[in-house]
């Protein structure tokens, strides 16, 4: 039986039941059989006594994925509602269910542009009815691929840009059968993950991947933003512009079986999936889909790519082949980070959430007929790891602000989760800089929305520390 100190290690597996059973045939050096027979029950009682509290909250996890690739005949909201012309890579729904024996959490990841609030509410109810997992213990994150459909629009007030693009695409008679399939696939993935629950360990690793991340909001000398969506050279900046903030950290969470095999590998790397649609009208999960396939090929198990606060972050190079190259590097760095992980001790799983009222700009108040837009901030906590889920498209500095104030040393901040919110959100002062992300149809909320996200997320995390 191996004893593993709680330090970074390439082997985070625990002792298996077979290791304990092996004590029956072990004789301690210098002890005769008679003495061992007397000592063994005492040792066994000690092992049971010392392991009892741990066994009461054994971490279990299961993962699954189900294909949701639409037919190419579906209309593409991002290309003037023309039908897709081919499939470059499949779209999937991926599910992770974790349990401590009492509490279960479910994470659902869609290879779609958004996880809209009405669709999230519906899929939560469907999954809860089938698995018993409470709706507020279910998190839905979208990869934000621009080469896939939007999730169904259900009971939402839409701005005119959404009506002209996403809603029009969903009026295609081919859309509803696909949407029905999306919900069925999500339930199936969650049920399969729940059924596959097995004892696991959790470990965290990190790598850096600066080669593929670019902030499309560089600053002029006067502090104003001058958008560069596709840089000629991402390593240099023209005309005296300064680089915008980035976070090239690739965070890796590995759930391993007691035999040391990956059950699920989660990665978080904030970056817009806009490589494929840049040159093609094809269906594709873009770099997140390619990266998940790379990780599964290298490590085994189910890989889930969680999109972060990528509102201002884009790939440094675009196109189908660059997306594959980006994914190959992410897969390589993920595998290396998985070899140098820190074991996380997980006791009771925790979830917390709050509805926030996001103030709209004057223009959007008039258009939507309301002053505030209800949205959700959700957090999951597994030991010293916290996952914060924000709606819409937060800029990267929102994530950094939450991480700096979080009481948990390993805090991952997601965007594109549980709704669209007011779309793009930055910290106070960002709207004054100008740029695409803060114009009238991209950022519907006031500057206050960013601080609402940060303050609410930090409050929810602190509330968990007091339980």
N, C-alpha and C positions, 0 to 999 in steps of 0.2 A: 504494500500500500504506500502510495506517495503522499508526502506531506507538503503542502504548498503554502509558503508564506504569502502574505498579502502584499506582494511587491510586484513590479512589472515582470512579466514572465511570458515565454513563448508557449507555455503549457498551463492553461487555466482550468483543466479538468479536475473534478473531485474524485475521491475514492468511490468505487462502485460497490454495490451490495456484495459482489463476488469477492472484493478485497476483504470485507469484514468476515465473510464466511470462511475465508482462507485461514483465519486464526485457529479454526478447529484442528488444523493439521500442523500448526507451527509449534515448535518446541523452543523455548528460550534457551540461549546458550548457558550451559552450566546447570541446567535443571533436569532432573530425572523425570520420567513420565508420571510417576506418582505425584511429584510436587507440581508439575504442570496441570494435572487434573484438578488439584486443589485450588490452583491459582486462576485457572481459566474462567470459572464462574464469576470470581471477584472482578477480573478484568472486564468481562462482558457486561456486568452490572455497571461498572464505571463508565464504559463506553456508552451504554444506553442512557445513563443519567446525564452524561455530559452532552449527548447529542439530542436529548429530548426536546429542548426548546427550539433547536434548529429545525428538527423534523416537523415541528408544528407550522412552520412557514416556509416550506420548500418552494423555491421558484420553479414554475413550469412554463413552457412556451410551446406553441405550435404555429406553423406558418403554411400558407397555401397561396397559389395564384391561379386565376382563371382568365382565359382569353376573352377580350371584349372588342376585338378588331372589327370595325364596321365594314360594310361592303363599300367598295370604291364609288359606287353610285351615290352615296350620301353626299350632301352638299357641304362644301368647305367654307365655313364662316370667314376664314382669313383670306380667301381668294375670291372675293366678289360673289360668293355663293355658287361658284362653279363646282361641278362634281369632282371628287378626288379622281385621279387617273390611274393610281396603282397603290400597292402596299409595299413600302420599303422595309418596315419592321412592325411586328405585332404590337397591339395595345393590350394591356392586362390590368386586372384589378388584383392587388396583392393584399393579403391580410396577415396580421400577426396578432395572436391572442396570448396574453401572459396572465398567470394566476399565482397567488401566494397560498392557495388552498381555501381562501375565504373570498377574496376580492379578485375580480377579473377586469382586465383592460383590453380593449380591442383597437388596433390601429389599421385603418383601411386606406390604401393608396391607390388612386386612380391615375392612369395615363391619359389625362384629359386636361383641357386648358384651365378649367375652374371646378371647384367643388361648391356649387351654389347652395345657398342655405335651405331652399325648399327641397332639393334633392337629398341634402344631408339629413334633414329631419325625417324624410321618408325612409331612407336606407337605415337610419338608426332604429326606427320603429320596427322595420322588417327583421333586422338582425337580432334585436332584443327579443322579439317574439319567438324566434327560432333557437336562441342560445341562452336566454335569461340574463344576458349582460345588460346592465342598465343603459339607457340611451346616453346619459351624460358620462358614461365610461367608454364611449366610442368616439374616436377621433378620425376625421376624414381629411386626407391631404391630397391635393392634386399636383401632378408633376409640372403642370403649366405648359405642356407641349403645344406648340402652335400648329402642329400637323395632325391634330386629332379633334374630335367634336367637343362641344361644351356639354356639361351635365344638364339635365332637364331644368328648364325654368318653370318653377312652380310657385304661384302666389307671390310674385315679386313685382315691385314697381320698377320699371326700366327707364333708363335714359334713352334718348333718341338713337344714340350710337349703337346700343344693344339691340334695339328694335330693328335697326337696319341690317345688322350683322347676325348675331347669335339667334335672335327670335325668328328671323326670316329663314335661317337654315333649319330651325326646328319645325317649321311649317311644311317642310318636305315630307311627303307621305312615307318615305323610307326611314324617317327619324324615329317615330314612335315605337316601331318594332325593335329597333336597336336600343332605345331607352329602356324598354321592358327587359331586354336581355341584360342591360347593365345592372339593374336592380337584382335580377335573379342571380347573376354571376357574383355580385357582391355578397349576397346571402350565402351562396354556396361556398365562396372562399372563406368567409367567417366561420361557417359550420365546419368545414374541413380543418381549418386551423384549430378550432376548439376541440374537435375530436382527436387531433394529433398531439394534444398537450402531453409533454413528457418533462421530467426533471432536467433542469439546465443550470448552467452558470452564466453569468453576465460579465463581460469584460469590455473595456473601452480602450481605443487606440486613436492616434491622430497622425496625419501626414499633412504636408503642404503641397498644393498644386497651383502655384501662381501662373503657370504657363498658359492657362486657358480661361482666366477670369479678367474681365475688363469693365471698368466703370464708365458707362456711357454719358456721365454727367461731369466732364472736366470743367474746371473753373477758370474764368478769365481773370486777368490781374485785378479787375474791380470786384471780384467775388461772384459775379453772375455766372450762370451755367450756359455753356454752349454745347449742346448735345452732339456727340459723335457716335452714331449707332454702329457703323462698321468701320473700324480704324484701318487706315492704309498700313500702318505699322503700329501694333499695340504697345511696342516697347519705347516709342518716342512720342512726344506731344508737340504739335505745331503751334506757331503764333503765340508763344508765351503762355499757353494754357498750362494749368496744373492738374495732375492726376486726381481723380476722385477717389474716395476711400474704397477699399476692397477688404475681403477676408478670405484668403485662399486656403483656410483650414478645411481639411477633409476629416470629419469626425466619423469614427467607425465604432458601432456597437455590435458585439458578437455574442449571440446566444448559442452556447455549445451544450451538446448532450453530455451525460456523465462519462461517456466514452471519448469525449473530446472532439466530436464531429460537429461542425456548424449546423444548427437547425435553421437559424436566420441570421443574416448579416444586414444591418441597417447602416446606410451612409447618409450624411448630410453635407451637401456642397452647394452653396447658393449660386445659381447661375440660370438665366433665362434659357429654356430649350427652344431656340429660334434658328438653329443651324439648317435643318432640313427644309423648312418652308421658304427659306431665303432663296433656294434655287429649284424647288420642286413643289408640285401640287399633289404630292403623295401622302398617304397615311403613314405616320411614323411616331413612335414614342420618343424620337430624337435621342440626344445623348443619354438621358436617364435610362431609356430602354436598352441601348447598346451597353451602357455601363453595368446594368443589372445582369445582362447575359454574360459579360466578361467576368464578373465577380462569381456568379454561379459556376462558371466553367473552371475557375481557379480554386474556389473554396468548397463548392458543393452547397447544399441547402438552398434556401430561398433568399434572394437578395431584394431589398426594398430601398429605393432611393427616395429620401424625404427632401422635398424642396424647401429651401430656407427663405430668408428675406432677400429676394433677388430682384427687387423692384428696379434697381439701377445697375444690375450686373448682367453682362452678356458674354457670350464666348468671344475670345480674342480673334478667332477665325471661324468662318461659317461655310456650310455646305455639307453634303452627305458624308464625303470622305473625311473632312475635318471632324465631324461629329464622331465618327468611328475612331479616329485617332485620339480624340479627347477621352472617349470611353476606355480605350486601351490603357491610357496612362492612369486614369482613375482606378481601373481594375488592378493594375500593377501596384499602385501606391496603397490601395485598400489591402491587398494581400500582405504587403510589407508591414503595414500598421497592425494587421491582425496577428502578426508574429511577435509584436512588442506591446501587448496589452496589459492593462492594470485590471485585476479582478475587483469587481464591485460586489460588496455584500448587500443583499437586498432582503429586507425584512418584510414589513407590510407595504403593499402597493397603495398608492394614494392618487386620487384625482380631485380636481377642483375646477370650477368654472364660474364665469360671471357674464351677465349681459351688460354691455356698455351701450350708451347712447352717443353716437358720433355726430357732432354738429356739422351740418352741410353748409357749403358756401351759399351766398345769397342767390346766385344764379340757379343752383340746384334745388334750393328751397322752393323757388318759384316753379321750376319744371316738375318736381316730384310732389309738390303740395304738402310738404312736411319740413320741419326744421331739424329733426334728429333721425338718425338711422340706427335701429337696434342691430347689434352685432355681438359676437361671442368671443371671449378669450378663454382658453382652456389650458390646463396644465396636467401632466402626468408626472409622477415621481417614482423612481425605482432606486431605492437606496440613495446614493449621492448623485444620481443622474436625474436631471429634470428636463422635461420636454414641454416647451411652451408653444402653443398653436395659435397663430393670429390669422384673421381673415384678410382677403385682398392681397395687395402687393406692397408690403412694407419695404422701405429702403434699408440697406445694410446697417446704417447707423442706429436704426431702431433696435435691431438685434443686439448690437454691441452695448447699447445703453442698458438693456435688460440683463445681459450677462454680467456687466460691471456691478449691478446692484443685487444680483441673485444671491440668496443664502446657500445655494448649492454649487459646489465647485465645478460640476460638469453640467452646464446648462446649454441645451440645444434649442434654438428658436426657429420655428417654422413659419412660413407664410403660406398663402393659398390653402388655408384650412378652414373648414366649417363655414364657408360663405365667402362672398366677395367684398363685404364691408363697403368702404368708400373707395375701393380700388387702391391707387397709389397713396402711400402715407409716409411722410418723412417726419423728422423732428421739427419742433418749432423753429421758424426762420428759413426753412427750406423752400417754402412757397415764394418767398421774396427773391430767391435766386433765379426763378424762372425755369424754363425748360419743359419738355414734353410731359414729364411725369406729374407736373403740378398744374397743367392747364385745365380748362373747364370740363373736358370730358374724360380726363385721365385720373385726376384727383378730385373727387367730389366733396371731400371734407375740408374743414378749416385746419389751420396749423395745429390746433389743439389736439387733433386726433392722435398724433404721435405720442404725446405725453400721456394721453388717456391709456393707450396700449401699454406703455412702459409702466406707469403707476399701477395699473390693474394687474398686470402679470406679476410684478414684484409683490404686491399685496397678497395675491393668491398663493404664491410660493411661501411667503412668511406665515400665512395661516396654516399651511401644512406643517411647518416646523413646530407649531404650538399644539398640535393634536397629540 
